[in-house]
């Protein structure tokens, strides 16, 4: 069951977000049974990945779009929207032996991304959420799937009634303002499509899987990590979207995880991502 603490955690994230997520360049995406093969060339060798679009379609499309230069993103250096091969030239900014290697931060600090965020794909959809909001679980679903996305998309022109509910939740630090109201009331208020509860876990965070790094629920962007612990990282199940796995080059991944590191688990000598491309 979702708890009040979970709602409070998402509230804190929302407040921070609002201030008040070796083919040539012309190759088409190679997809067979939802699988997309990708080659990541690094300064220490090549890593071949198989991305599962049926498992995590939003995440895979985002990663491939950034890699292939078809997804627009915010350049943190110029503060302008641009389109280019996002991952080319970035570094693995955080590597921890017997755990993982992490990259995808355009500033190389672990603090930035593409200028947008998107939702997790950790669980399959469960049953549709309808009727009266009479539990914290329902309140959390409406909050996370209706209210927060609505406010993210309408920061400058939000419905006053939605903002009032947001402020009430902030003041009470709990789901009270939602209780007793119909889910349909929030559907009409936010223009949201039907929402669904949490279903089964899509995938576990296992050895050699590639997963999205994040700053909390639904804050995916461009940062990713590859698991190097042979027992996996089960404590991260349901917290980080798994969207593929390494099919060749784990020797390279292990070499990267074991480089000499300095403060913040950052390699003393940069390990660079030369390119990331879809391959046939």
N, C-alpha and C positions, 0 to 999 in steps of 0.2 A: 504493500500500500504506500501511496505517496503521503508524505507528512508535511506538517506546517513548516518544518525546517527546510524542506526542499523548495517550497514556495518562496520562503524568505531568501534562500540562496539565489533563485532565479530573479527575484526582485532586485537584489544587489547588483547582479550582472546587468539587468536592464537599465538601472540608473547609470551605471558606468558607460553603457553603450550610447545612451541618449545625451549624456553630459548634463542632464537635469535630473569577426565567422571564416636502325640507323638508316631510317628512311629520309628522303629529302623532304623539303618543306611542303611539296605539293602532294605528298602521298595521302590518300584517304585513310580514315580510321579503319584498321583491320579488326573485324569483329566476327567471332565464331562462337555460337552458343553463349553469347553475352560476354565472351572473353576478349580482351584487347591486350596485345603484346606491346610492351614498351621497353626501349633500351635507354638506360641511364648511364651515360659515359661520365666517369669521374677522373680526377687526377691520380687516382690509385688503381684504376681498372674499371671494367664494365660490370653493370648489374642489370640483369634482365628480369623484367616484372611481367606478371600476368594480372591484369585488372579485371575484376568481375562486375560488369555493368548490371547484371541481373540482381546481384547482391546489393549494390549501392549505386544506382544510376546517377543521382545528383552529384555525388562525390566524384565518381569516375569522369563524368562529363566536365566537371570543373577542373580536375587535375589535367585531363587531356587538353582541354581548351587553353589553359594557361601554358602548358608545355608546348603546344603546337602553334601558339601565337594567334589563336582565334578568339580568345576570351579577353575582353577589355578589363584593365585594372588600374588602380591609382598608383602612380609612381611616387613613392615617398620622398624622393629627392626633389622633384619638380612640383609635386602636388597637382599633377595633371593626369587625366585619363589617357592611357596609351594602350597600344596593342603590339606585343612582340613576344618572343620566346621567353617567358617569365623566369624559368628556372636556370637558364644558361648563365653561368658565371657566379651563381650563388654558392655558399659554402655550407658544410655541415657544421653548424654553430654549437651543437651540444652532442657529445658522445659519452656514453657511460658503459664501461665494460660489463659484460654479462647482463645487459639490459637492452640498450637500443642506441641507434644513431638517428639524429634529428636534423632536418634541413628545411628549406623553403621560406626562410625569412629574408626579405629583400634588403634589410639593413644588416643582416648577419648578427643580430643581437638576441633574437628570439622574441622581439617586442613588436614586430610589424607583420603585415600581410598584404593582401591585394586591395584593401580599401572597402571590403564588404565582408559579410559573414553569411553563413547558410546553416541549415538545420542538420542535426545528427541523423544518421541512418543506422542506429544500433539495434533497433527492434522492428519487427514486422508490425504492420497496423493490427490492432485488435478490433473489438466491436465498436460500432459507431456510438458516440457519446450523445445522448438525447435526454429529454425530460428535465425534471427539476434538479438543480444542483444541490444535492443533499449529502455530499461527502467531499473531503479534502482532495480525493483523487480526481473527481469530476472538476472541482475548482481549479486544480493544477492544470488539467488538460485544456480548459477554456483559457486560462491565463497564458499558458505557454504556446498554444496553437492558434489562438484568436487575438487576444489583446496585445501581446508583445509583437507579433508580426505586423499587426495593424499600426501600432505606434512607430515601428521601425520604418514603415513605408509612408507614413503621414506625419512626420515630425513637425512640419511647418504648418499643417492645416488639419490637426486632429479634431475629431468630434468632441465637443466640450463634455458630453456625457461620459465618453470613454476616458477622457483625462480626469474627470471627477472620480470615477471608479478607481483609476490608477492611483490617484492621490490618497484615496481612502485606504487602499491596500497598503500603501507606503506608511501611512500613519499607524495603522493597526498591526502591521507586520504579520498579517494572516489573511485567510480567505473569507473572513466574515462578510464583506460587502457583496460577495458572489452568491452566498448561500440563500436558497429559497427562490432564486430567479431561474427562469427557464433557459436552457441552452439556446433555444431559438431566439430568445431576446438578444443574446450576444451575436448570433449569426446575422440578424438584421442590423444590429448596431455597427458591426465591423465589416459587413459584406463578406464574411468568411464562408468558405465552402464547408461542407460537413467535416467534422473532426472525429478521430478515432483514438481509442485507448491504446495502451501499450500491449503489444502481442509478444510473440516469442523472440528471443535473442537471435539476430541474424547470423552472427559469427563470433567466435571467441578470439581473443588476442593471443595468437599462438606464435611459435618460433617461425621466423622468416616472413611474417605477415607485414604488410604496409598499412599503416593506420593514420588517421588524421590527428594531429596535435590540436589542442584547443585551450581556451581559457575558462572553460565551463560549458554547461549545456548550450548547444546550438550556436557556437561561436567559431565554427570551422571557417578557414580561409584558404591559405596556401601551405601552411606548415604541416609536415608529415614526419613519421618516424618508422623505422624498420626494426623489428624485434630481434634481438640477438640471443636472448636467454633460451636455452633449449627446452626449458619447461614452460616457456611462454610467459605471459604477464596476466594471469587470471584476475588479479585485483583491478584491472582496467576494463574488464568485460562490461559492456553497457555504458561505458563512459567515453569511449573513443571508437569512431566508425572504422571498421575493417573494410578495405576496398580492394584488396589483392594480396599477392604474395610474390616473393622472389623465386624464380624458377632456375636461375643460373647466376652465379657470382656471389654466393654467400661467403666464399673465401675473401672476396674483396670487402664485403660488409664487416667481417670479423677483423680484417686488417685495419679498417677505419676505426672500429670501436676501441682498438688497442693502441692507437697513436698516443703520443705524449700529450697530456692535457694540462691546462692552466686553470685559472679562476673560472668558475661557472661551467666546468666540464667542457670548455672550449679547447679544441686542438691548438697547440702552440704554433704549429705550422698549418696554414689553411689547407683543408681538403675541399677541393672545388668540384662542383657539378659542371662539367663542360657542356653537356646538352642532355635533353630528355626528348625522345622522339618515338612515335608509334612506328612499329616495324611489321613487315609482312611475315 
